[in-house]
Amino acid sequence: MLAEAITFDEPGVVSVREVDIPSPGPGEVLIRTAFSGVSPGTELRSLAGAQAGTSEWPFIPGYSLAGVVVDAGEGVEIPRGVAVFAAGTQRSSVARMWGGHVGYAVVAENRVYRAQPDTDLAALSLTHLAAIAHHGVRMAELIEGDRVAVIGLGPIGQLSARLFSIAVRECGGEVRAYDLRESRVTVAREAGIDAFTEAPEPGWADVVVDATGSMRSLPSVIAAGRDKSWTEAGIDGVRILIQGSYPGTIDIPYEEVFAKQARLLFPRSADRTDIGSVIQMLEQGELSMRGLSEAFSVKEAPEVYASLASGDRLSAVFRWH
């Protein structure tokens, strides 16, 4: 069948075109996309041709969509009409990276996540971004009284701050968030986060989340972690979570991380546990996506990516049907 898709045609060129999506085969479902969420860092690097593993041009970007099952192949248990989340179409007439921004998607049943009928599909389409942040929370292994500093309040930083705030309720900790942009600090504050435009207090945090992707910010990130005296017993040190997406090599100041007995953690995307947990939190109203994105028509895609590149907006979702 023919379906609309957003494609990156060459570096810097965004278009909307028709692509062919095959019928679902055995074990596959056909999803009619309602919304697809943008991951600005990854997608803007892909648009520039700088993302590792960049596919042949043109390709369908995006890795986070929500919609409804409208057809299924042999042996599928998910009934038609069920709301679902998926990464993107696994088959199409053009290349995919990773096939999320498309009007219809063919996906293996075991890569589809069911949602409750009343789930906000626009919020659900941002699930993968939240799941990446959730993976970082799990890796941090919070302990009682942990203080968490989130530096950089793009989408991943905003979601990290919200998810850490949920997590520290059980261990009596505290979360503070930081960004140079007043507008982003305002979004965090409206979500109930203690957020600031000034640099974080040196030595305050047990866990530091670098959600900047900026080498210039790394000194402040590392300085925010608590110091560990040479007489202090135990192996615990600051945990530095690198959630910012860097295009290549990063420089770590050895003496500073050595003195703090730091653990550097590099979350790698998200797994099924993270995605399932995020969907459950959305359904229960525990996690809100409020303030993180606006919905745009697919035809507005070129303008949306231009505004994301300028830093004028946090993220966006595309409305398909």
PyMOL commands that set and color helices and strands:
alter all, ss='L'
color gray80, all
select helices_A, chain A and resi 40-48+109-111+121-124+127-140+155-168+182-190+215-224+254-259+272-283+298-310
alter helices_A, ss='H'
color red, helices_A
select strands_A, chain A and resi 2-10+13-20+28-37+59-61+65-72+83-86+95-97+104-108+113-114+147-151+174-178+194-196+207-210+239-242+263-265+293-297+315-319
alter strands_A, ss='S'
color yellow, strands_A
deselect
rebuild
show_as cartoon
